[in-house]
Amino acid sequence: MGACLCPSDDPESPSQPPCRPLCFHPYIKGSQVMMDESCCIASRVATFHDGIVFSNRPVELYEKVTVKILTEDSKWHGGLRVGFTWEDPSLLEPFELPPFACPNLVKQGKCWACVLPDEYGAEGMIVSFWVDSQGYVFCSVNQESEYLLLLEGVSVTRPLWAVMDIYGRTKAVQLLDPSSLTTNTEGPGLLRLNLDEQSESAHRENVGDDCAICFGYKANTMMLPCTHANFCSDCSLKILNTSGRCPLCRQEVKKILHVSLLAERESPELWPGKAKNICPFR
């Protein structure tokens, strides 16, 4: 296992300092990608695809990959894709890269990636994403303490490099040092989740029951802001990416949170921020 991949037993404790600053890989990139000298700003020159970029080194578990969306191109649809790969990009050839991270890289079986929600892809947004020791990928915007479940099932048994696809209306992004940014606890639209209050909700009683849609998996996610928790993570993600409305109350779904471990009170891995606005990361 690579020296940069250092999972911590306590997600609230700082992990070991990264071996070197995080930037984009300078050579392995999509055919339409241009970079500045620092390899921290990547721009897509033309069309809407061939904008895949990688991190220059493996990222640690819980290490935030933070990018600012610098420029949009409104003539295209769709936006930034983010994720992780266990294939060292240094072993690839640029001409081997497919035009899209989703579905091309994902279908190759060595990458986990998805598109960010539309509201996260606006020009000027600062987006952070990370993977935890259970293989869950989360993201947040503008250093807010609220975070969103993006993916699950990522293998963390080997080093992982960050993957980004500067796709569609996303035209240019900049990698930032998250430690230099101020945490925003008063951002507009921030859903302040007090876990003690949430645990008293009647909706939480549904966690652990069978998913109300597929009946094949346990309900383990909560939809926000309605707080219905009757669905498994697979079905919740499908709802978010299709109708975008809770099947029970038809309210628009803004976020999905993974709540099964919170309900069972067995592990702090996913919900270590009790009474701290769920912000366990440095």
FENNOR-V895034 format. One record per run of one state. SS is the DSSP state (a for helix, b for strand, c for the rest). FROM is the first residue (numbers start at 1). LEN is the number of residues. If there is no record, write none. Layout:
ss,from,len
SS,FROM,LEN
SS,FROM,LEN
This chain:
ss,from,len
c,1,23
b,24,6
c,30,3
b,33,3
c,36,5
b,41,4
c,45,7
b,52,4
c,56,3
b,59,1
c,60,5
b,65,8
c,73,8
b,81,5
c,86,3
a,89,3
c,92,2
a,94,3
c,97,4
a,101,7
c,108,3
b,111,5
c,116,2
a,118,3
c,121,5
b,126,6
c,132,5
b,137,5
c,142,2
b,144,1
c,145,3
b,148,4
c,152,8
b,160,6
c,166,4
b,170,7
c,177,1
a,178,3
c,181,3
b,184,1
c,185,10
a,195,5
c,200,2
a,202,5
c,207,3
b,210,1
c,211,7
b,218,1
c,219,2
b,221,4
c,225,6
b,231,1
c,232,1
a,233,9
c,242,3
b,245,1
c,246,6
b,252,1
c,253,2
b,255,4
c,259,1
a,260,5
c,265,18
